[in-house]
């Protein structure tokens, strides 16, 4: 099991940045992750270019796909306590936009 991630913006931001830097991406893409819950509702921008991940706390309006998540659930997924696909099936996480890019990104990011 991975380290427990708290459902707080700073903890989730750090975990997303660490996970994105370790994942192996074969194509350029970008997404915006919006966290719902007891947070400041700041989105996270994740951009992959030439295999290098950039994560920043700002909105990315023209992302090819978007991930919206309950902060508690997203923290549990990042901690390895909950499966990403189960969270989608339960409606705690939604993915909208370019399905092909989302599937490739999510399969690399959440594996």
C-alpha positions as CSV (number, residue, x, y, z in Angstrom):
1,X,0.0,0.0,0.0
2,X,1.2,3.5,-0.8
3,X,1.5,6.4,1.7
4,X,-1.8,7.8,2.8
5,X,-2.7,11.0,1.0
6,X,-4.9,13.5,3.0
7,X,-7.9,15.0,1.2
8,X,-6.3,18.4,1.3
9,X,-5.2,20.4,-1.7
10,X,-1.5,20.5,-0.8
11,X,-1.3,16.8,-0.1
12,X,-3.2,15.9,-3.3
13,X,-1.1,18.4,-5.4
14,X,2.1,16.8,-4.1
15,X,0.9,13.3,-4.8
16,X,-0.3,14.1,-8.3
17,X,3.0,15.8,-9.1
18,X,5.0,12.8,-7.8
19,X,2.8,10.3,-9.6
20,X,2.9,12.2,-12.9
21,X,6.7,12.5,-12.8
22,X,7.0,8.7,-12.3
23,X,4.5,7.6,-14.9
24,X,5.6,6.7,-18.4
25,X,3.6,8.6,-21.0
26,X,3.9,7.9,-24.7
27,X,2.1,10.9,-26.1
28,X,1.6,14.5,-25.3
29,X,-1.6,15.4,-23.5
30,X,-3.1,17.6,-20.8
31,X,-5.9,17.5,-18.3
32,X,-7.5,19.5,-15.6
33,X,-8.4,17.8,-12.3
34,X,-11.0,19.6,-10.3
35,X,-11.5,18.5,-6.7
36,X,-14.8,18.9,-5.0
37,X,-15.1,19.0,-1.2
38,X,-13.7,21.0,1.7
39,X,-11.1,22.6,-0.5
40,X,-10.5,26.0,-2.1
41,X,-11.7,24.4,-5.3
42,X,-8.4,25.1,-7.1
43,X,-8.0,22.9,-10.1
44,X,-4.8,21.1,-11.0
45,X,-3.4,21.3,-14.5
46,X,-1.4,18.2,-15.6
47,X,0.5,18.6,-18.9
48,X,2.6,15.9,-20.5
49,X,5.0,17.1,-23.2
50,X,7.9,15.0,-24.7
51,X,7.4,12.6,-21.8
52,X,7.9,15.2,-19.1
53,X,5.1,16.0,-16.7
54,X,4.2,19.5,-15.5
55,X,1.7,19.9,-12.7
56,X,0.5,23.3,-11.6
57,X,-2.4,24.7,-9.5
58,X,-4.4,26.5,-12.2
59,X,-7.2,26.1,-14.6
60,X,-6.7,24.7,-18.1
61,X,-9.7,25.7,-20.1
62,X,-8.9,23.9,-23.3
63,X,-7.8,20.5,-21.9
64,X,-8.7,17.6,-24.2
65,X,-10.3,15.9,-21.2
66,X,-11.3,16.8,-17.6
67,X,-11.3,14.8,-14.4
68,X,-13.7,15.9,-11.7
69,X,-13.4,14.1,-8.4
70,X,-14.5,14.1,-4.8
71,X,-11.4,15.1,-2.8
72,X,-11.7,12.2,-0.3
73,X,-12.1,9.6,-3.1
74,X,-9.3,11.1,-5.1
75,X,-7.0,11.0,-2.1
76,X,-8.0,7.4,-1.5
77,X,-7.3,6.5,-5.1
78,X,-3.9,8.1,-4.9
79,X,-3.2,6.3,-1.6
80,X,-4.1,2.9,-3.2
81,X,-7.0,2.5,-0.9
82,X,-9.6,2.7,-3.7
83,X,-9.5,1.6,-7.3
84,X,-9.9,4.3,-9.9
85,X,-12.4,2.4,-12.1
86,X,-14.5,1.6,-9.0
87,X,-14.6,5.3,-8.1
88,X,-15.8,6.1,-11.7
89,X,-18.4,3.4,-11.5
90,X,-19.7,4.8,-8.2
91,X,-19.8,8.3,-9.6
92,X,-17.2,9.8,-7.2
93,X,-14.9,10.5,-10.2
94,X,-16.0,11.6,-13.6
95,X,-14.0,11.9,-16.8
96,X,-15.2,14.0,-19.6
97,X,-13.8,14.9,-23.0
98,X,-11.6,13.0,-25.5
99,X,-12.1,9.4,-24.4
100,X,-9.0,8.1,-26.2
101,X,-6.6,10.5,-24.5
102,X,-8.3,10.1,-21.2
103,X,-8.0,6.3,-21.3
104,X,-4.3,6.4,-22.2
105,X,-3.6,9.0,-19.6
106,X,-5.6,7.3,-16.8
107,X,-4.2,3.9,-17.6
108,X,-0.6,5.2,-17.2
109,X,-1.3,7.6,-14.3
110,X,-3.5,5.4,-12.1
111,X,-1.6,2.1,-12.7
